[in-house]
Amino acid sequence: MLNFDEQRFLRIQTGAVALQKRLETVINTCLAEGADSIFFLGTGGAAILMQPAAQLLQRRSRFPAFLDMPAEIVLTGCANLTEKSIVVMPSLSGTTKESVALLAKLKEIGATVITLVGHAETPLGKGGDHVFVNFAEDDTSCESFYLQSLFIALAILKARGEIEGYERIVAELVSLPPLLLEVKRAYEPKAEGFAKILAGADYHIVTGAGNVWPEAFYYGMCILEEMQWIRTRPVHASDFFHGTLELVEKDVSVILFKGEDALRPLADRIENFAPSYTDRLTVLDTADFELPGISAETRTLISPVLLATVLERISAHLEVLRDHPLTTRRYYKKVAY
């Protein structure tokens, strides 16, 4: 595979699933001590990656689950965020400015802080009440964060008796790393073709629904915009027909991500509409990826993980095609802001 270290990928994703038992233990302890809510408070891309887990709880549990922005909470506070709240703070670097600022406020409030970081010797690596360290880099962090946050959500569902087949689902998730590697290998022959589509236009509408919408948002903002300087319009599939459809015309690129959860019909609607008005609809469907031994139920939970693992292959080809390394930045961590 182009510019890819298979052993590094396996090591990082195996490290993520190895955290499952301790994550479950910490969540059980928090609930036993009276926790009455959970907040997923990341910044930037890491925040987006928390959305599927938060949505899972919001749809399937009566345990209050919130998504918010640290930069806003630092300024305004939040009435629901109390000493009985669990706060999940992901940060690959462990140094994200807005999240570090919020950490001090959370200490004052008395909330229990779980940090998910790539480096222990950092403010968030040292500052959490429960710190989970799994080294990763930009090209491998999505799967790691998706899986860790999913384990947290599933542990809450299990503790509250709101899920069946928990042990089987967790066992399947723990078996994922080598299966994800095989997905990459199988998709590699197609990756350059998809990358050429992305490189062939300076603007893309990127859309999806359900738990793959966050990956559509993330890929548009954090990869195409931040890392490739390609303009995008990420829009949720349910909002597509309330504004963005008016931008669809011949030669406008529409990139549609399809997952396997109950929200798939919203993506189907776009897939049925767009070809009548543009000849540049491109669909990436997780149902096309083989995962031996993984049940249909578990597949619904990991559609964003599958997209992330395939999109990494596409991005590897994209940076070569455009002669624009994914690490190139104008402003990020280069100038004051």
C-alpha positions, 0 to 999 in steps of 0.5 A, spaced: 500 500 500 502 507 498 506 510 504 503 505 509 506 502 515 501 496 516 505 494 523 504 501 525 496 501 524 495 494 527 499 497 533 495 503 534 488 500 533 490 494 537 492 499 543 485 502 542 481 496 543 486 494 549 483 500 553 476 497 553 476 493 559 479 499 563 474 504 560 468 499 562 471 499 569 472 507 569 464 508 567 462 503 572 465 506 577 463 513 575 456 510 575 456 507 582 458 513 585 452 517 582 454 520 575 448 523 572 450 525 565 456 525 560 459 530 556 463 529 550 467 535 550 473 535 544 475 541 540 476 541 532 476 534 529 477 530 535 470 533 537 467 531 531 469 524 532 465 523 539 459 524 535 457 517 533 458 515 541 454 521 543 448 520 538 448 512 540 446 514 547 442 520 545 438 515 541 438 508 545 439 511 553 435 515 557 442 517 561 443 524 559 448 525 554 451 532 551 455 534 546 458 541 547 464 546 545 470 547 550 471 554 547 464 556 549 463 553 555 469 556 558 465 563 557 458 561 558 458 555 563 453 550 562 447 548 567 447 541 566 455 540 567 456 539 575 460 535 579 456 529 578 457 529 570 462 525 567 466 529 561 470 525 556 475 530 553 479 527 547 485 530 544 491 527 540 496 532 542 494 533 549 495 540 548 489 543 545 488 550 547 481 550 548 480 543 552 486 545 556 482 552 558 476 548 560 480 543 564 481 548 569 474 550 569 472 542 570 476 542 576 473 547 579 466 544 578 468 537 580 466 533 574 470 527 573 474 528 567 476 522 562 481 524 557 483 520 551 490 522 549 496 520 544 501 523 549 501 522 557 506 528 558 501 533 556 496 538 560 491 533 558 495 527 559 496 529 566 490 533 568 484 528 567 482 524 573 482 517 568 487 518 563 487 513 557 493 514 552 494 511 546 499 514 541 496 515 534 498 520 528 493 524 524 492 518 519 490 513 524 487 517 530 480 517 527 479 509 528 482 510 535 478 515 537 471 512 534 473 506 538 474 508 545 468 513 545 464 507 542 466 503 548 464 508 553 457 509 550 456 501 550 459 501 557 453 506 559 448 502 556 450 495 559 450 498 566 443 501 565 441 494 562 439 498 555 443 493 550 443 486 549 449 482 546 454 486 549 459 481 550 458 479 543 459 486 540 465 488 544 468 481 542 467 483 535 470 490 536 476 487 539 477 483 533 477 489 528 484 491 527 486 486 523 480 486 519 480 493 518 487 492 515 484 487 510 479 492 508 485 497 507 488 492 502 482 490 499 480 498 497 487 500 495 486 498 488 480 503 488 483 508 492 487 512 487 481 513 482 477 516 488 483 521 489 482 523 482 475 525 483 477 529 489 483 532 486 479 533 479 475 539 482 476 545 487 469 544 491 465 538 493 459 537 497 460 532 502 454 529 505 452 523 509 447 521 515 446 517 521 453 515 525 457 517 518 455 524 518 460 526 523 465 522 518 463 526 512 464 533 516 470 531 519 473 529 512 471 535 509 473 540 514 479 536 517 482 533 511 480 536 504 480 543 507 485 543 513 490 538 509 489 539 502 486 546 502 480 544 497 473 548 499 468 543 501 460 544 503 459 539 509 452 538 509 447 533 513 443 529 508 437 531 512 439 538 511 441 537 504 434 538 501 433 545 505 438 549 501 444 545 499 440 542 493 440 549 490 447 548 488 447 542 485 448 542 477 452 539 472 459 538 474 458 540 481 461 534 485 457 531 490 460 526 495 456 521 499 458 517 505 453 511 506 453 507 512 449 501 515 445 504 521 437 506 521 439 513 517 441 510 511 434 512 507 436 519 508 443 517 504 438 513 499 434 519 498 440 523 495 443 518 491 436 517 488 436 525 487 443 527 485 444 523 478 438 527 475 442 534 476 449 532 476 454 527 473 459 528 478 456 524 484 460 519 488 458 514 493 462 511 498 458 505 501 460 501 508 456 496 505 461 494 500 466 492 505 467 485 507 468 484 515 468 476 516 465 474 523 462 481 524 455 481 525 450 486 522 448 489 528 456 491 530 456 493 523 451 499 524 455 501 530 462 501 526 460 505 519 464 511 521 470 507 523 470 503 516 469 510 512 475 512 516 480 506 514 478 507 507 479 514 507 486 514 509 487 510 503 484 515 499 488 521 502 494 517 501 493 517 494 490 524 494 497 528 497 501 524 491 496 526 486 496 534 488 503 534 490 501 537 497 503 533 503 497 532 508 502 535 513 502 542 510 499 548 513 499 555 512 496 557 519 495 551 524 500 551 529 504 556 525 501 563 527 498 566 533 490 566 533 
